[in-house]
Amino acid sequence: MRFIARFAMRGPFYAAAAAAATMLAALSIGLFVILSGAIVGLVTLRHGSRKGIEVLVLASAAAVAVRLVTGGDALAMLVLCLVVWLPAWLMAINLGRTRRQALPLMMIGILVGAYAAAIRLAVGDVAAFWAQRLDVLFDALAADGGPRLAPEQVTMVAAQIHLWTLVAMFVMLAATILLARWWQAALFNPGGFGAEFRELSLPRSVFPVALAVSLVFAADQFTGAGLPIAGDGFVIVVVLFAFQGLAVIHYRARAVALARGWLAGLYVMLMLTPQIVGPILATTGIADGFADFRRLTPRRRGGDE
């Protein structure tokens, strides 16, 4: 994917064209949205906020123009561009100034939390909102001879969709800024991304907030008070600290010269069982905030042990 970054670095018009093209491609293949946001992030990281907003405006105009010509919904395209590119631009400004990857992740946590609160205020019962749409989908599948789920099964699936949407939003935005940083390092500072990611550590001020959110969630589960936003906040906290846990594991793997196959296996397990591996990584990240695992001295091999 480095050729995309090289192409974007030729100038603002090249970057805008690449960002617009990948955003339009994302309408068919969703993962392209990460590439699109990363292009805006890369330009901002490399050339500053002014060039970044210039590319954002040019790319938005190009994408909207193409949708108008092809008879698509231009307003929806403009909203999509702003929803993806504005956070990428803001995160890149923050990362470029601080050189701390934890801070953009905190921004993502705030953005996803704001979305969770807004959607709950807008639709009320989120599970019922998704259940209505799943009923339509499963009815259409059943009409074509597909499986028909029982009402309680639909309700169970609907209750999980909102939480997994929050996870997907967080991971997508994080992948956007991390890919932009990796591109920048690959082109201009080889090895810089890995060194920076391995030092990823959330500020201590985040821990009291995370503790408060976790306690409210636990109390809601114990008492049945019916405060679903607490579950949203807890999911965001878990994903946020999972990134720190992942950074710790990368740091320790490098410190003890662990074979890369182990890390590859970790990512495979994370993709297959995120509901299990994610909380383990989050627990590691929280523990690192107190124990500072990255400052532990590796054991010597051989007779010096």
N, C-alpha and C positions, 0 to 999 in steps of 0.2 A: 504493500500500500504506500510505500514511500514515493512512488511516482506521482501520486495524487498531491502529496505535499510539495514535491519539487515543481509540479505544474502550478500550484497555487502561489508559490513564492516568486513566480516570474513577474507578478504585478497585480494591482488591485482588480483589474478587469478579468484576468485569468482566474484569480481567487473567487471573484463573484460568479463567474461562469461555472466553475467547479461546484461551488456551494449550491447554486440554483439547480444544476443538473442532478446532483445527488439528492437534493430535496424532492425534486420531481420523481426521481427513481424510487424514493422512499414510499411513494403512494402505492407502488406495487410490491416492493420488498422493504419492509419496515426498518431493517437494520441500517439501511443507507442513511437514515436520519442521524446516526452517530457520526458517520463520515462528514455529513453536511455541517453539523455543529462544530466538529473538530477543525474544519477549514477556517471558520470564523475565529475560533479560539486560537489557532496557530498564527493567523495574521495579527491578531491582537497581542499575543505573547511576543512576537518577533518585532512588530513595528509600532505597537502602542495603541491606545484606545481610539485615537482619531482615525487611523487607517482601518481599524477593526470596524468602526461604525460606518465608514465609507463602504467597505465591502458588504456589510449587512444591508445597507440601503440599496446598493446596486443589485445584489442578489435577490432581494425581496421584489424589486421592480421587475427583474427578469423573470422570476418564477410566476409572479402574478400575470405578467404579459402573456406568457406561454399558456397559462390556464384560460385566459380570456380568449385567445386565438383558438384554442381547442374546445371551447364551449364548456369548460369546467367552472367550478365555484371559485371565483377569484377571491372573495372575502375569506372563505375558509382557508385558502392557501396563504393569504396574508397573515391570518391568525396563527397558522401552523409555523410559518417562518419566524414570527416574533416569539412564539412560545419556545422554540428550540434555540434560536440564535441569540436572543437577548440574554438568557442565562449563561450561554457559552461566552458571550462577550464580557459580562460582568465577572464571571469566574476567572477568566483569563486576565483581566485587569488586576484582580486580587492576587492571583498566583504570581503574576509577573512582578508585582511590587514586594510581596512577602517571601516568595520562594518556599512556601510551606503548603504542601498539598492538603493538609488537614483543613485549612480554612475554606477552600472551595467546597469540600465535603460538608462542612457545617452550613454553608449557604444552601446547599442542596437540601439538607435536612429541614431548614426553615421553609424553603419553597414547597417541598412535598407536604410538610405539615400544614401550610397555608391552603394547599389544594385540598387536603383531606377535610379541613374545617369547612372550606367553601362548598364542597360537594355535599357534605352532610347538611349544611344549612339550606342548600338549594333543593335537595330532593327529600330530605327528612330520613326516611327509612331506606338506607342504601341497599340492604339485602333485598327488600321488596322491589326496589328499582331494577336491580339486576335480574331478579326472578322473573319479572314481566318480560324482559327481553329474552331470557333463556327459554321461557315457555314458547315464545314465537319460534325460536330457532329449533327447539326439539319437536315442536308440532310439524314444522316443515320437514325435518328429517324423518319423522315417523310416517308422514305421508308418502315419502319415497322409499319406505320399507326399512328405515333405520330404527335404532333402538328407541324406546320410549321410557323415560325416567319417571319414577314415582314422584309425587309432589314433594315429599320430604327430602328426596334426593336432590331435586332442583333447588330447594331451599338451602340445603347444606352447601351445594356448589356456589350458589349466589352469595352466601355469607363470606366465602373465601375470595371471591373475585376482587372485591374492593381492596383487600389487604395485599393481594398479589399485584394489583395495579400500582399500589404505592411502592412496592419493592421494585417493580419494573421501571417506574419513573426514576427512582433513585439510582438504580444501576445504569440506566440509559444516560442520565445527565453526568454521572461520575465517569462513565466510559468516554463520553464526549471530551471532557477536559483532560482526562488522563491520556487519551489518544493524541490530543493536540500537543501536550507536553512531551509525549514520546516522539512525535514527529519532529518537534523543535530540537530535542536532544539528538535524534538520529542524524539530522542535517547539519547541526551547528555545534553540538556538544556531546559526542559519543560517550555513552556510559553515564551521562548526567542524570537521566531519568531514573535508572535503577538506584543510584545512590540517594537520590531525593526521596523516592518512594520508600526505601527501607528505613528512612528516618521519620516517616509519617507518624505523628503523635498528636492526639487531640489535647487542647489546653485543659488544665486542671479545672477551670471554671465550668467545663461541660459536665463534669461528674456530678455535682449537686443537682443539676437540671435532670440528668439521666436518672439519678436516684429518685427524684421526686416523681417523674413520669412512671417509673417502674412501681413505686409504692401505690400510686393512684390506680394503676392497672391491676395490681394484686388485690387491692381493696375492692375494686369493682368486681373482680372475679369471685372474691370470697363472699361479698354481701349481695351480689346480684343487683347492684344499684342501677344498672342500665346506662352506663356512660361509655358508649362505643368509641368516642374520640380518644379515650385512654388507650384502647387497643391500637389505634392508629399511631399514637405517639410511641408506644412500646415497640412496634414494628420498625419505626424509623430509627429509634435508638439502637436496636439490634443490628440493623444494616450499617449504621454509622460506625459502630464499634467493631463490626466484622472487618471493615477495611483496615482498621488499626491492627486487628489480630492477624490479618493477612500480611501486613507489612512486617510484623514481628517475626512471623514464620519465615518470610523471605530473608530477613536479616540473620536469623539464627542458622538457616540453611547455608547461607554464604559463610558464616563464621566457622561452621564445622565442616565445610566443604561437602555438603550433602549432595548426592547425585540429583541431577535435574529430573530424573524420572519420578522421584518422590513428590516434587512440586506438581508435575504433570498429573500424577495420580490424585493429588489434593483437588486440583481444578476439575477433574473428571467427577470426583465424588461430590464436589460443590454443585455441579450442574445436574447430577442425577438425584441428589438428596439435599437440596438447599435448606429444607426445613430442619435438617439435623446438623449439617456442617456449619450453616450460618450461625446458629446460637453458640456452637463451640468456638468459632472464630471470635464472636462478640465477647464471650467470656474471657478468651485469651487477651483481647484488646483491653478489656476493663482491668484484668489482673496486671497487665503491663503498665497501666497508669499508676499502680502502687508499687510493683516489684521492679519495674524497669528491666525487663528481660534482656534488652539489647546491650546492657552494660555488664552482663555476666561474662566472666572470663572463660573461654572454651577450655575444656579439659585437655591436657597434653596427652599425646599418644605414647605408647611404649613404656619404658621404664620410669618416665617422669610422672606417671599417673599416681 
